[in-house]
Amino acid sequence: MACAAVLVGLLVPLAAVAALGTPSDGLVALQLASMIATIALLVMSVALDREIFGDLALVLGVSSFVGGLAYATLLEREP
Amino acid sequence: MSAVLVVAGVAVLAFACLGVAVMPGALARLHYVTVGALGALFVAAAVVVDNGASLISVKAATVGVFLAVTSPVLSHVGARAIHRREESD
């Protein structure tokens, strides 16, 4: 559970980078933050003995991949 | 064994997070996203080692492999988008 707390804490600097930096910095921070959130859900699934969080981690992993692709495509198109 | 893998994975993810926060420029920061995939793989391996043959192990292995495979793809697409955006500016 301590590891999950550390992983959630790692999201704070990434949120700061996304909020204060350029849109390109936001894309990079989003990619790493989604990966950390996925792993945090997986760790919470084991720590709390609730397998539903494992399903959430799977769904988040797939949807964050699609979201990252969409963000990158929109970033490329934006003038 | 699983504790070592979890600590190593969280340490690698923290290193990647530090890199993204400290490095100047989006392209330099992007390198650390792929480093983070290694940490994700470590944590997923720790869950598999800790739980043995079970459903959560299958989910952890799926998540770990998926993140390891898609992270370079996302980095490539992101780098291309950032490069083209910087070219047009």
Backbone of each chain as nested JSON, in Angstrom:
{
  "chains": [
    {"id": "A", "residues": [
      {"number": 1, "name": "MET", "atoms": {"N": [0.832, -1.204, 0.0], "CA": [0.0, 0.0, 0.0], "C": [0.874, 1.265, 0.0]}},
      {"number": 2, "name": "ALA", "atoms": {"N": [2.026, 1.172, 0.687], "CA": [2.953, 2.315, 0.7], "C": [3.465, 2.6, -0.705]}},
      {"number": 3, "name": "CYS", "atoms": {"N": [3.693, 1.523, -1.457], "CA": [4.155, 1.717, -2.837], "C": [3.091, 2.413, -3.667]}},
      {"number": 4, "name": "ALA", "atoms": {"N": [1.828, 2.049, -3.464], "CA": [0.738, 2.712, -4.202], "C": [0.684, 4.193, -3.846]}},
      {"number": 5, "name": "ALA", "atoms": {"N": [0.9, 4.498, -2.55], "CA": [0.887, 5.901, -2.122], "C": [2.034, 6.675, -2.772]}},
      {"number": 6, "name": "VAL", "atoms": {"N": [3.212, 6.039, -2.836], "CA": [4.354, 6.69, -3.491], "C": [4.056, 6.935, -4.964]}},
      {"number": 7, "name": "LEU", "atoms": {"N": [3.451, 5.928, -5.609], "CA": [3.138, 6.074, -7.04], "C": [2.131, 7.196, -7.274]}},
      {"number": 8, "name": "VAL", "atoms": {"N": [1.119, 7.292, -6.412], "CA": [0.142, 8.39, -6.552], "C": [0.832, 9.734, -6.301]}},
      {"number": 9, "name": "GLY", "atoms": {"N": [1.778, 9.759, -5.353], "CA": [2.524, 10.989, -5.089], "C": [3.366, 11.431, -6.274]}},
      {"number": 10, "name": "LEU", "atoms": {"N": [3.826, 10.453, -7.082], "CA": [4.63, 10.792, -8.262], "C": [3.817, 11.524, -9.318]}},
      {"number": 11, "name": "LEU", "atoms": {"N": [2.486, 11.446, -9.214], "CA": [1.641, 12.133, -10.199], "C": [1.664, 13.649, -10.008]}},
      {"number": 12, "name": "VAL", "atoms": {"N": [2.009, 14.118, -8.794], "CA": [1.955, 15.554, -8.499], "C": [2.947, 16.359, -9.358]}},
      {"number": 13, "name": "PRO", "atoms": {"N": [4.247, 15.978, -9.406], "CA": [5.151, 16.748, -10.28], "C": [4.778, 16.671, -11.747]}},
      {"number": 14, "name": "LEU", "atoms": {"N": [4.203, 15.528, -12.163], "CA": [3.792, 15.408, -13.566], "C": [2.615, 16.334, -13.859]}},
      {"number": 15, "name": "ALA", "atoms": {"N": [1.706, 16.464, -12.894], "CA": [0.585, 17.4, -13.062], "C": [1.107, 18.83, -13.139]}},
      {"number": 16, "name": "ALA", "atoms": {"N": [2.146, 19.133, -12.356], "CA": [2.738, 20.481, -12.396], "C": [3.38, 20.752, -13.754]}},
      {"number": 17, "name": "VAL", "atoms": {"N": [4.093, 19.741, -14.3], "CA": [4.712, 19.903, -15.621], "C": [3.639, 20.132, -16.679]}},
      {"number": 18, "name": "ALA", "atoms": {"N": [2.551, 19.354, -16.609], "CA": [1.478, 19.483, -17.605], "C": [0.774, 20.83, -17.482]}},
      {"number": 19, "name": "ALA", "atoms": {"N": [0.635, 21.323, -16.243], "CA": [-0.112, 22.571, -16.045], "C": [0.728, 23.799, -16.383]}},
      {"number": 20, "name": "LEU", "atoms": {"N": [2.022, 23.739, -16.082], "CA": [2.867, 24.922, -16.236], "C": [3.664, 24.953, -17.533]}},
      {"number": 21, "name": "GLY", "atoms": {"N": [3.844, 23.788, -18.176], "CA": [4.675, 23.731, -19.378], "C": [3.885, 23.961, -20.651]}},
      {"number": 22, "name": "THR", "atoms": {"N": [4.561, 23.708, -21.774], "CA": [3.931, 23.854, -23.085], "C": [3.022, 22.643, -23.35]}},
      {"number": 23, "name": "PRO", "atoms": {"N": [2.185, 22.698, -24.405], "CA": [1.377, 21.511, -24.748], "C": [2.232, 20.28, -25.05]}},
      {"number": 24, "name": "SER", "atoms": {"N": [3.428, 20.457, -25.605], "CA": [4.314, 19.316, -25.856], "C": [4.766, 18.681, -24.545]}},
      {"number": 25, "name": "ASP", "atoms": {"N": [5.087, 19.522, -23.554], "CA": [5.437, 18.991, -22.232], "C": [4.25, 18.246, -21.626]}},
      {"number": 26, "name": "GLY", "atoms": {"N": [3.048, 18.767, -21.875], "CA": [1.84, 18.119, -21.364], "C": [1.649, 16.729, -21.932]}},
      {"number": 27, "name": "LEU", "atoms": {"N": [1.992, 16.557, -23.214], "CA": [1.879, 15.226, -23.835], "C": [2.812, 14.236, -23.15]}},
      {"number": 28, "name": "VAL", "atoms": {"N": [4.047, 14.661, -22.898], "CA": [5.022, 13.776, -22.253], "C": [4.566, 13.441, -20.824]}},
      {"number": 29, "name": "ALA", "atoms": {"N": [4.127, 14.455, -20.092], "CA": [3.68, 14.222, -18.713], "C": [2.46, 13.315, -18.683]}},
      {"number": 30, "name": "LEU", "atoms": {"N": [1.554, 13.488, -19.65], "CA": [0.357, 12.636, -19.71], "C": [0.731, 11.179, -19.947]}},
      {"number": 31, "name": "GLN", "atoms": {"N": [1.693, 10.937, -20.827], "CA": [2.077, 9.556, -21.133], "C": [2.645, 8.858, -19.903]}},
      {"number": 32, "name": "LEU", "atoms": {"N": [3.549, 9.554, -19.186], "CA": [4.131, 8.92, -17.999], "C": [3.108, 8.812, -16.865]}},
      {"number": 33, "name": "ALA", "atoms": {"N": [2.252, 9.831, -16.727], "CA": [1.255, 9.8, -15.65], "C": [0.261, 8.659, -15.846]}},
      {"number": 34, "name": "SER", "atoms": {"N": [-0.145, 8.408, -17.097], "CA": [-1.088, 7.319, -17.333], "C": [-0.437, 5.969, -17.039]}},
      {"number": 35, "name": "MET", "atoms": {"N": [0.851, 5.853, -17.338], "CA": [1.558, 4.609, -17.029], "C": [1.649, 4.398, -15.512]}},
      {"number": 36, "name": "ILE", "atoms": {"N": [1.974, 5.462, -14.782], "CA": [2.092, 5.356, -13.325], "C": [0.73, 5.058, -12.701]}},
      {"number": 37, "name": "ALA", "atoms": {"N": [-0.336, 5.688, -13.213], "CA": [-1.675, 5.437, -12.665], "C": [-2.093, 3.986, -12.894]}},
      {"number": 38, "name": "THR", "atoms": {"N": [-1.741, 3.448, -14.063], "CA": [-2.063, 2.044, -14.358], "C": [-1.369, 1.111, -13.372]}},
      {"number": 39, "name": "ILE", "atoms": {"N": [-0.084, 1.373, -13.128], "CA": [0.67, 0.515, -12.208], "C": [0.174, 0.709, -10.766]}},
      {"number": 40, "name": "ALA", "atoms": {"N": [-0.211, 1.933, -10.41], "CA": [-0.736, 2.173, -9.056], "C": [-2.022, 1.379, -8.83]}},
      {"number": 41, "name": "LEU", "atoms": {"N": [-2.884, 1.325, -9.848], "CA": [-4.116, 0.534, -9.729], "C": [-3.801, -0.953, -9.564]}},
      {"number": 42, "name": "LEU", "atoms": {"N": [-2.788, -1.415, -10.287], "CA": [-2.393, -2.826, -10.183], "C": [-1.877, -3.145, -8.774]}},
      {"number": 43, "name": "VAL", "atoms": {"N": [-1.062, -2.254, -8.236], "CA": [-0.533, -2.462, -6.88], "C": [-1.667, -2.409, -5.841]}},
      {"number": 44, "name": "MET", "atoms": {"N": [-2.604, -1.478, -6.043], "CA": [-3.74, -1.379, -5.109], "C": [-4.609, -2.627, -5.174]}},
      {"number": 45, "name": "SER", "atoms": {"N": [-4.704, -3.212, -6.362], "CA": [-5.48, -4.444, -6.517], "C": [-4.93, -5.558, -5.635]}},
      {"number": 46, "name": "VAL", "atoms": {"N": [-3.606, -5.662, -5.573], "CA": [-2.978, -6.695, -4.746], "C": [-3.032, -6.305, -3.27]}},
      {"number": 47, "name": "ALA", "atoms": {"N": [-2.751, -5.025, -2.982], "CA": [-2.68, -4.59, -1.582], "C": [-4.038, -4.665, -0.889]}},
      {"number": 48, "name": "LEU", "atoms": {"N": [-5.096, -4.308, -1.609], "CA": [-6.444, -4.32, -1.013], "C": [-7.183, -5.624, -1.272]}},
      {"number": 49, "name": "ASP", "atoms": {"N": [-6.546, -6.534, -2.031], "CA": [-7.151, -7.828, -2.37], "C": [-8.493, -7.643, -3.086]}},
      {"number": 50, "name": "ARG", "atoms": {"N": [-8.531, -6.71, -4.018], "CA": [-9.737, -6.478, -4.82], "C": [-9.355, -6.597, -6.29]}},
      {"number": 51, "name": "GLU", "atoms": {"N": [-9.802, -7.666, -6.91], "CA": [-9.378, -7.926, -8.29], "C": [-9.985, -6.946, -9.281]}},
      {"number": 52, "name": "ILE", "atoms": {"N": [-11.043, -6.226, -8.871], "CA": [-11.675, -5.285, -9.786], "C": [-10.712, -4.169, -10.191]}},
      {"number": 53, "name": "PHE", "atoms": {"N": [-9.776, -3.814, -9.271], "CA": [-8.789, -2.794, -9.618], "C": [-7.845, -3.277, -10.72]}},
      {"number": 54, "name": "GLY", "atoms": {"N": [-7.625, -4.601, -10.771], "CA": [-6.827, -5.162, -11.862], "C": [-7.506, -4.96, -13.205]}},
      {"number": 55, "name": "ASP", "atoms": {"N": [-8.84, -5.152, -13.225], "CA": [-9.589, -4.881, -14.459], "C": [-9.506, -3.406, -14.834]}},
      {"number": 56, "name": "LEU", "atoms": {"N": [-9.6, -2.545, -13.805], "CA": [-9.486, -1.103, -14.065], "C": [-8.123, -0.761, -14.66]}},
      {"number": 57, "name": "ALA", "atoms": {"N": [-7.076, -1.404, -14.143], "CA": [-5.726, -1.163, -14.663], "C": [-5.639, -1.558, -16.133]}},
      {"number": 58, "name": "LEU", "atoms": {"N": [-6.243, -2.696, -16.477], "CA": [-6.243, -3.137, -17.875], "C": [-6.95, -2.12, -18.77]}},
      {"number": 59, "name": "VAL", "atoms": {"N": [-8.133, -1.683, -18.335], "CA": [-8.907, -0.729, -19.135], "C": [-8.163, 0.6, -19.256]}},
      {"number": 60, "name": "LEU", "atoms": {"N": [-7.579, 1.057, -18.143], "CA": [-6.841, 2.321, -18.174], "C": [-5.626, 2.226, -19.092]}},
      {"number": 61, "name": "GLY", "atoms": {"N": [-4.933, 1.074, -19.055], "CA": [-3.775, 0.896, -19.925], "C": [-4.14, 1.027, -21.391]}},
      {"number": 62, "name": "VAL", "atoms": {"N": [-5.219, 0.375, -21.787], "CA": [-5.636, 0.424, -23.194], "C": [-6.147, 1.82, -23.56]}},
      {"number": 63, "name": "SER", "atoms": {"N": [-7.0, 2.385, -22.699], "CA": [-7.592, 3.689, -23.047], "C": [-6.549, 4.809, -23.019]}},
      {"number": 64, "name": "SER", "atoms": {"N": [-5.536, 4.697, -22.148], "CA": [-4.507, 5.743, -22.137], "C": [-3.631, 5.667, -23.385]}},
      {"number": 65, "name": "PHE", "atoms": {"N": [-3.454, 4.457, -23.921], "CA": [-2.716, 4.323, -25.181], "C": [-3.461, 5.037, -26.308]}},
      {"number": 66, "name": "VAL", "atoms": {"N": [-4.773, 4.776, -26.388], "CA": [-5.583, 5.433, -27.422], "C": [-5.611, 6.947, -27.189]}},
      {"number": 67, "name": "GLY", "atoms": {"N": [-5.726, 7.364, -25.935], "CA": [-5.739, 8.788, -25.614], "C": [-4.435, 9.467, -25.97]}},
      {"number": 68, "name": "GLY", "atoms": {"N": [-3.307, 8.792, -25.714], "CA": [-1.998, 9.344, -26.067], "C": [-1.854, 9.521, -27.567]}},
      {"number": 69, "name": "LEU", "atoms": {"N": [-2.336, 8.538, -28.33], "CA": [-2.291, 8.654, -29.794], "C": [-3.142, 9.82, -30.269]}},
      {"number": 70, "name": "ALA", "atoms": {"N": [-4.334, 9.972, -29.675], "CA": [-5.235, 11.063, -30.078], "C": [-4.62, 12.424, -29.739]}},
      {"number": 71, "name": "TYR", "atoms": {"N": [-4.035, 12.536, -28.54], "CA": [-3.391, 13.791, -28.119], "C": [-2.266, 14.151, -29.083]}},
      {"number": 72, "name": "ALA", "atoms": {"N": [-1.439, 13.151, -29.433], "CA": [-0.306, 13.412, -30.325], "C": [-0.792, 13.842, -31.701]}},
      {"number": 73, "name": "THR", "atoms": {"N": [-1.848, 13.209, -32.198], "CA": [-2.384, 13.573, -33.514], "C": [-2.914, 15.0, -33.499]}},
      {"number": 74, "name": "LEU", "atoms": {"N": [-3.642, 15.353, -32.458], "CA": [-4.178, 16.716, -32.368], "C": [-3.063, 17.746, -32.194]}},
      {"number": 75, "name": "LEU", "atoms": {"N": [-2.023, 17.38, -31.45], "CA": [-0.888, 18.292, -31.251], "C": [-0.177, 18.572, -32.563]}},
      {"number": 76, "name": "GLU", "atoms": {"N": [-0.107, 17.527, -33.404], "CA": [0.56, 17.647, -34.688], "C": [-0.242, 18.543, -35.633]}},
      {"number": 77, "name": "ARG", "atoms": {"N": [-1.56, 18.427, -35.563], "CA": [-2.41, 19.181, -36.49], "C": [-2.565, 20.643, -36.103]}},
      {"number": 78, "name": "GLU", "atoms": {"N": [-2.435, 20.919, -34.801], "CA": [-2.692, 22.279, -34.331], "C": [-1.701, 23.259, -34.958]}},
      {"number": 79, "name": "PRO", "atoms": {"N": [-2.152, 24.388, -35.535], "CA": [-1.221, 25.319, -36.166], "C": [-0.365, 26.064, -35.146]}}
    ]},
    {"id": "B", "residues": [
      {"number": 1, "name": "MET", "atoms": {"N": [11.8, -11.594, -2.785], "CA": [12.027, -11.389, -4.224], "C": [11.054, -10.364, -4.794]}},
      {"number": 2, "name": "SER", "atoms": {"N": [9.755, -10.532, -4.433], "CA": [8.769, -9.591, -4.983], "C": [8.976, -8.189, -4.409]}},
      {"number": 3, "name": "ALA", "atoms": {"N": [9.422, -8.122, -3.113], "CA": [9.671, -6.807, -2.511], "C": [10.801, -6.086, -3.241]}},
      {"number": 4, "name": "VAL", "atoms": {"N": [11.822, -6.835, -3.604], "CA": [12.942, -6.237, -4.342], "C": [12.473, -5.701, -5.691]}},
      {"number": 5, "name": "LEU", "atoms": {"N": [11.625, -6.502, -6.36], "CA": [11.122, -6.076, -7.675], "C": [10.232, -4.838, -7.555]}},
      {"number": 6, "name": "VAL", "atoms": {"N": [9.385, -4.801, -6.51], "CA": [8.504, -3.632, -6.335], "C": [9.33, -2.384, -6.06]}},
      {"number": 7, "name": "VAL", "atoms": {"N": [10.298, -2.503, -5.156], "CA": [11.126, -1.332, -4.817], "C": [11.912, -0.869, -6.04]}},
      {"number": 8, "name": "ALA", "atoms": {"N": [12.454, -1.835, -6.797], "CA": [13.191, -1.464, -8.014], "C": [12.265, -0.786, -9.019]}},
      {"number": 9, "name": "GLY", "atoms": {"N": [11.068, -1.325, -9.178], "CA": [10.122, -0.734, -10.128], "C": [9.704, 0.663, -9.735]}},
      {"number": 10, "name": "VAL", "atoms": {"N": [9.388, 0.852, -8.45], "CA": [8.976, 2.187, -7.993], "C": [10.158, 3.164, -8.098]}},
      {"number": 11, "name": "ALA", "atoms": {"N": [11.376, 2.679, -7.823], "CA": [12.552, 3.552, -7.935], "C": [12.765, 3.985, -9.384]}},
      {"number": 12, "name": "VAL", "atoms": {"N": [12.6, 3.057, -10.327], "CA": [12.767, 3.407, -11.742], "C": [11.685, 4.395, -12.167]}},
      {"number": 13, "name": "LEU", "atoms": {"N": [10.443, 4.177, -11.7], "CA": [9.358, 5.106, -12.042], "C": [9.618, 6.493, -11.436]}},
      {"number": 14, "name": "ALA", "atoms": {"N": [10.158, 6.521, -10.204], "CA": [10.481, 7.81, -9.581], "C": [11.596, 8.514, -10.349]}},
      {"number": 15, "name": "PHE", "atoms": {"N": [12.583, 7.74, -10.818], "CA": [13.659, 8.311, -11.632], "C": [13.102, 8.9, -12.925]}},
      {"number": 16, "name": "ALA", "atoms": {"N": [12.18, 8.17, -13.571], "CA": [11.564, 8.655, -14.807], "C": [10.775, 9.932, -14.548]}},
      {"number": 17, "name": "CYS", "atoms": {"N": [10.076, 9.947, -13.419], "CA": [9.288, 11.133, -13.054], "C": [10.207, 12.336, -12.819]}},
      {"number": 18, "name": "LEU", "atoms": {"N": [11.329, 12.09, -12.148], "CA": [12.306, 13.16, -11.905], "C": [12.865, 13.678, -13.222]}},
      {"number": 19, "name": "GLY", "atoms": {"N": [13.142, 12.755, -14.137], "CA": [13.666, 13.159, -15.441], "C": [12.691, 14.039, -16.2]}},
      {"number": 20, "name": "VAL", "atoms": {"N": [11.413, 13.65, -16.182], "CA": [10.403, 14.451, -16.879], "C": [10.269, 15.825, -16.226]}},
      {"number": 21, "name": "ALA", "atoms": {"N": [10.398, 15.887, -14.91], "CA": [10.225, 17.162, -14.214], "C": [11.43, 18.089, -14.395]}},
      {"number": 22, "name": "VAL", "atoms": {"N": [12.631, 17.511, -14.537], "CA": [13.852, 18.327, -14.491], "C": [14.39, 18.672, -15.883]}},
      {"number": 23, "name": "MET", "atoms": {"N": [14.305, 17.738, -16.82], "CA": [14.966, 17.947, -18.12], "C": [14.352, 19.125, -18.887]}},
      {"number": 24, "name": "PRO", "atoms": {"N": [15.195, 19.857, -19.628], "CA": [14.668, 20.974, -20.428], "C": [14.202, 20.485, -21.804]}},
      {"number": 25, "name": "GLY", "atoms": {"N": [13.039, 20.924, -22.232], "CA": [12.555, 20.571, -23.565], "C": [11.763, 19.281, -23.592]}},
      {"number": 26, "name": "ALA", "atoms": {"N": [10.737, 19.26, -24.441], "CA": [9.831, 18.108, -24.481], "C": [10.519, 16.858, -25.03]}},
      {"number": 27, "name": "LEU", "atoms": {"N": [11.385, 17.025, -26.04], "CA": [12.039, 15.848, -26.624], "C": [13.002, 15.187, -25.645]}},
      {"number": 28, "name": "ALA", "atoms": {"N": [13.698, 16.0, -24.829], "CA": [14.578, 15.428, -23.806], "C": [13.773, 14.724, -22.726]}},
      {"number": 29, "name": "ARG", "atoms": {"N": [12.619, 15.289, -22.399], "CA": [11.762, 14.668, -21.389], "C": [11.177, 13.348, -21.868]}},
      {"number": 30, "name": "LEU", "atoms": {"N": [10.945, 13.268, -23.173], "CA": [10.282, 12.086, -23.735], "C": [11.107, 10.812, -23.535]}},
      {"number": 31, "name": "HIS", "atoms": {"N": [12.429, 10.938, -23.437], "CA": [13.273, 9.754, -23.235], "C": [12.9, 9.007, -21.965]}},
      {"number": 32, "name": "TYR", "atoms": {"N": [12.466, 9.746, -20.954], "CA": [12.231, 9.141, -19.644], "C": [10.915, 8.37, -19.58]}},
      {"number": 33, "name": "VAL", "atoms": {"N": [10.03, 8.579, -20.557], "CA": [8.783, 7.806, -20.588], "C": [9.095, 6.335, -20.872]}},
      {"number": 34, "name": "THR", "atoms": {"N": [10.034, 6.098, -21.787], "CA": [10.414, 4.722, -22.095], "C": [11.136, 4.075, -20.916]}},
      {"number": 35, "name": "VAL", "atoms": {"N": [11.893, 4.861, -20.158], "CA": [12.529, 4.336, -18.935], "C": [11.45, 3.89, -17.951]}},
      {"number": 36, "name": "GLY", "atoms": {"N": [10.359, 4.66, -17.878], "CA": [9.268, 4.321, -16.975], "C": [8.626, 2.984, -17.302]}},
      {"number": 37, "name": "ALA", "atoms": {"N": [8.621, 2.6, -18.588], "CA": [8.043, 1.307, -18.978], "C": [8.81, 0.154, -18.333]}},
      {"number": 38, "name": "LEU", "atoms": {"N": [10.117, 0.347, -18.143], "CA": [10.912, -0.699, -17.472], "C": [10.463, -0.857, -16.021]}},
      {"number": 39, "name": "GLY", "atoms": {"N": [10.203, 0.276, -15.361], "CA": [9.707, 0.213, -13.98], "C": [8.354, -0.457, -13.903]}},
      {"number": 40, "name": "ALA", "atoms": {"N": [7.478, -0.152, -14.871], "CA": [6.162, -0.805, -14.898], "C": [6.306, -2.309, -15.055]}},
      {"number": 41, "name": "LEU", "atoms": {"N": [7.252, -2.713, -15.881], "CA": [7.49, -4.15, -16.093], "C": [7.991, -4.812, -14.807]}},
      {"number": 42, "name": "PHE", "atoms": {"N": [8.829, -4.115, -14.046], "CA": [9.326, -4.636, -12.762], "C": [8.179, -4.847, -11.776]}},
      {"number": 43, "name": "VAL", "atoms": {"N": [7.296, -3.847, -11.673], "CA": [6.185, -3.954, -10.708], "C": [5.232, -5.078, -11.13]}},
      {"number": 44, "name": "ALA", "atoms": {"N": [4.962, -5.187, -12.43], "CA": [4.09, -6.271, -12.907], "C": [4.725, -7.629, -12.615]}},
      {"number": 45, "name": "ALA", "atoms": {"N": [6.032, -7.731, -12.799], "CA": [6.734, -8.982, -12.486], "C": [6.651, -9.291, -10.999]}},
      {"number": 46, "name": "ALA", "atoms": {"N": [6.705, -8.265, -10.156], "CA": [6.59, -8.469, -8.71], "C": [5.224, -9.036, -8.343]}},
      {"number": 47, "name": "VAL", "atoms": {"N": [4.171, -8.53, -8.986], "CA": [2.815, -9.046, -8.719], "C": [2.721, -10.508, -9.139]}},
      {"number": 48, "name": "VAL", "atoms": {"N": [3.312, -10.845, -10.287], "CA": [3.281, -12.236, -10.758], "C": [4.033, -13.143, -9.795]}},
      {"number": 49, "name": "VAL", "atoms": {"N": [5.211, -12.704, -9.35], "CA": [6.015, -13.512, -8.419], "C": [5.282, -13.671, -7.086]}},
      {"number": 50, "name": "ASP", "atoms": {"N": [4.63, -12.603, -6.631], "CA": [3.962, -12.626, -5.324], "C": [2.732, -13.528, -5.311]}},
      {"number": 51, "name": "ASN", "atoms": {"N": [1.991, -13.56, -6.408], "CA": [0.704, -14.268, -6.425], "C": [0.748, -15.635, -7.095]}},
      {"number": 52, "name": "GLY", "atoms": {"N": [1.825, -15.951, -7.789], "CA": [1.899, -17.252, -8.457], "C": [0.886, -17.355, -9.582]}},
      {"number": 53, "name": "ALA", "atoms": {"N": [0.403, -18.579, -9.82], "CA": [-0.557, -18.792, -10.906], "C": [-1.957, -18.412, -10.435]}},
      {"number": 54, "name": "SER", "atoms": {"N": [-2.388, -17.221, -10.816], "CA": [-3.727, -16.753, -10.434], "C": [-4.212, -15.745, -11.47]}},
      {"number": 55, "name": "LEU", "atoms": {"N": [-5.47, -15.341, -11.312], "CA": [-6.061, -14.425, -12.292], "C": [-5.375, -13.061, -12.257]}},
      {"number": 56, "name": "ILE", "atoms": {"N": [-5.04, -12.581, -11.052], "CA": [-4.403, -11.265, -10.948], "C": [-3.005, -11.289, -11.574]}},
      {"number": 57, "name": "SER", "atoms": {"N": [-2.354, -12.468, -11.539], "CA": [-1.047, -12.582, -12.194], "C": [-1.184, -12.444, -13.702]}},
      {"number": 58, "name": "VAL", "atoms": {"N": [-2.253, -13.05, -14.234], "CA": [-2.492, -12.932, -15.684], "C": [-2.752, -11.472, -16.054]}},
      {"number": 59, "name": "LYS", "atoms": {"N": [-3.561, -10.797, -15.228], "CA": [-3.847, -9.381, -15.494], "C": [-2.571, -8.546, -15.404]}},
      {"number": 60, "name": "ALA", "atoms": {"N": [-1.754, -8.815, -14.369], "CA": [-0.509, -8.053, -14.202], "C": [0.435, -8.276, -15.374]}},
      {"number": 61, "name": "ALA", "atoms": {"N": [0.553, -9.532, -15.809], "CA": [1.426, -9.828, -16.947], "C": [0.914, -9.139, -18.205]}},
      {"number": 62, "name": "THR", "atoms": {"N": [-0.415, -9.153, -18.385], "CA": [-0.996, -8.497, -19.564], "C": [-0.714, -6.997, -19.544]}},
      {"number": 63, "name": "VAL", "atoms": {"N": [-0.929, -6.371, -18.368], "CA": [-0.689, -4.93, -18.241], "C": [0.789, -4.618, -18.485]}},
      {"number": 64, "name": "GLY", "atoms": {"N": [1.68, -5.392, -17.866], "CA": [3.118, -5.142, -18.016], "C": [3.579, -5.27, -19.448]}},
      {"number": 65, "name": "VAL", "atoms": {"N": [3.167, -6.348, -20.116], "CA": [3.575, -6.549, -21.516], "C": [2.96, -5.469, -22.404]}},
      {"number": 66, "name": "PHE", "atoms": {"N": [1.693, -5.132, -22.144], "CA": [1.034, -4.101, -22.96], "C": [1.757, -2.757, -22.831]}},
      {"number": 67, "name": "LEU", "atoms": {"N": [2.098, -2.383, -21.594], "CA": [2.797, -1.105, -21.393], "C": [4.183, -1.135, -22.036]}},
      {"number": 68, "name": "ALA", "atoms": {"N": [4.878, -2.267, -21.907], "CA": [6.226, -2.366, -22.481], "C": [6.187, -2.294, -24.0]}},
      {"number": 69, "name": "VAL", "atoms": {"N": [5.123, -2.853, -24.607], "CA": [5.032, -2.853, -26.075], "C": [4.572, -1.495, -26.592]}},
      {"number": 70, "name": "THR", "atoms": {"N": [3.597, -0.877, -25.914], "CA": [3.02, 0.36, -26.445], "C": [3.83, 1.61, -26.097]}},
      {"number": 71, "name": "SER", "atoms": {"N": [4.678, 1.543, -25.088], "CA": [5.438, 2.729, -24.694], "C": [6.364, 3.246, -25.807]}},
      {"number": 72, "name": "PRO", "atoms": {"N": [7.135, 2.382, -26.484], "CA": [7.957, 2.901, -27.592], "C": [7.114, 3.466, -28.735]}},
      {"number": 73, "name": "VAL", "atoms": {"N": [5.935, 2.853, -28.965], "CA": [5.051, 3.36, -30.03], "C": [4.587, 4.772, -29.684]}},
      {"number": 74, "name": "LEU", "atoms": {"N": [4.144, 4.948, -28.433], "CA": [3.684, 6.267, -28.0], "C": [4.824, 7.282, -28.046]}},
      {"number": 75, "name": "SER", "atoms": {"N": [6.026, 6.856, -27.64], "CA": [7.168, 7.771, -27.67], "C": [7.467, 8.213, -29.093]}},
      {"number": 76, "name": "HIS", "atoms": {"N": [7.398, 7.278, -30.026], "CA": [7.674, 7.615, -31.425], "C": [6.632, 8.591, -31.962]}},
      {"number": 77, "name": "VAL", "atoms": {"N": [5.362, 8.295, -31.705], "CA": [4.291, 9.17, -32.201], "C": [4.396, 10.544, -31.545]}},
      {"number": 78, "name": "GLY", "atoms": {"N": [4.692, 10.556, -30.253], "CA": [4.835, 11.827, -29.535], "C": [6.013, 12.637, -30.044]}},
      {"number": 79, "name": "ALA", "atoms": {"N": [7.15, 11.967, -30.281], "CA": [8.34, 12.672, -30.774], "C": [8.084, 13.268, -32.149]}},
      {"number": 80, "name": "ARG", "atoms": {"N": [7.373, 12.513, -33.001], "CA": [7.064, 13.029, -34.333], "C": [6.16, 14.261, -34.247]}},
      {"number": 81, "name": "ALA", "atoms": {"N": [5.163, 14.179, -33.365], "CA": [4.238, 15.309, -33.211], "C": [4.977, 16.541, -32.678]}},
      {"number": 82, "name": "ILE", "atoms": {"N": [5.84, 16.341, -31.69], "CA": [6.579, 17.471, -31.101], "C": [7.531, 18.066, -32.138]}},
      {"number": 83, "name": "HIS", "atoms": {"N": [8.212, 17.187, -32.891], "CA": [9.154, 17.656, -33.903], "C": [8.446, 18.494, -34.968]}},
      {"number": 84, "name": "ARG", "atoms": {"N": [7.303, 17.999, -35.458], "CA": [6.577, 18.745, -36.505], "C": [6.025, 20.051, -35.956]}},
      {"number": 85, "name": "ARG", "atoms": {"N": [5.624, 20.034, -34.708], "CA": [5.098, 21.257, -34.108], "C": [6.205, 22.297, -33.968]}},
      {"number": 86, "name": "GLU", "atoms": {"N": [7.402, 21.834, -33.552], "CA": [8.529, 22.769, -33.409], "C": [8.995, 23.284, -34.764]}},
      {"number": 87, "name": "GLU", "atoms": {"N": [8.882, 22.434, -35.802], "CA": [9.261, 22.859, -37.15], "C": [8.355, 23.969, -37.656]}},
      {"number": 88, "name": "SER", "atoms": {"N": [7.06, 23.828, -37.344], "CA": [6.096, 24.815, -37.867], "C": [6.151, 26.129, -37.105]}},
      {"number": 89, "name": "ASP", "atoms": {"N": [6.719, 26.129, -35.902], "CA": [6.794, 27.361, -35.088], "C": [7.909, 28.293, -35.589]}}
    ]}
  ]
}
